[in-house]
Amino acid sequence: MARKNEPLKAAQLEAMAEAALGGHDLGEWVEVDNGWQATCWRCGMTTWIGKQGVRYSLLEGECQGT
């Protein structure tokens, strides 16, 4: 059972590290219809991960929030 979540967890960690390097402060991962999504507290942009670990991010390379 744990192996099923490994791609998701790995993708979440990668997204969190990438976001932090850009100065983003991601909130908690929230389950949405087709995956998981986290929002930057500073700029309001999001990053999304599908249930199979596919990532899609709208985060800027550098956070523009205050």
FENFEN-V481436 format. One record per residue. RES is the residue in three letters. SS is DSSP state (2 for helix, 1 for strand, 0 for the rest). PHI is phi in radians with two decimals (* if undefined). PSI is psi in whole degrees, -180 to 180 (NA if undefined). Layout:
res,ss,phi,psi
RES,SS,PHI,PSI
RES,SS,PHI,PSI
This chain:
res,ss,phi,psi
MET,0,*,-41
ALA,2,-1.10,-34
ARG,2,-1.11,-30
LYS,2,-1.06,-34
ASN,2,-1.59,-7
GLU,2,-1.03,-45
PRO,2,-1.08,-37
LEU,2,-1.14,-48
LYS,2,-1.09,-41
ALA,2,-1.12,-42
ALA,2,-1.16,-38
GLN,2,-1.13,-45
LEU,2,-1.08,-43
GLU,2,-1.09,-44
ALA,2,-1.13,-40
MET,2,-1.16,-42
ALA,2,-1.15,-45
GLU,2,-1.08,-43
ALA,2,-1.12,-45
ALA,2,-1.08,-38
LEU,2,-1.10,-27
GLY,0,-1.60,5
GLY,0,1.49,8
HIS,0,-1.38,152
ASP,0,-2.14,88
LEU,1,-1.25,139
GLY,0,-1.42,-167
GLU,0,-1.20,154
TRP,0,-1.33,127
VAL,1,-2.00,132
GLU,1,-1.28,130
VAL,1,-2.08,177
ASP,0,-0.84,-42
ASN,0,-2.13,24
GLY,1,2.80,-143
TRP,1,-2.29,147
GLN,1,-2.43,143
ALA,1,-2.25,145
THR,1,-2.06,139
CYS,1,-1.29,127
TRP,0,-1.13,-28
ARG,0,-1.46,-46
CYS,0,-1.95,-13
GLY,0,1.42,1
MET,0,-1.35,160
THR,1,-2.13,161
THR,1,-2.30,143
TRP,1,-2.27,145
ILE,1,-2.30,127
GLY,1,-1.29,166
LYS,0,-1.07,-21
GLN,0,-1.71,5
GLY,0,1.69,2
VAL,0,-1.21,134
ARG,1,-1.89,145
TYR,1,-2.50,123
SER,1,-2.18,136
LEU,0,-1.78,5
LEU,0,-1.20,136
GLU,0,-1.19,159
GLY,0,-1.05,-29
GLU,0,-2.34,129
CYS,0,-1.08,132
GLN,0,-1.73,2
GLY,0,-1.35,173
THR,0,-1.87,NA
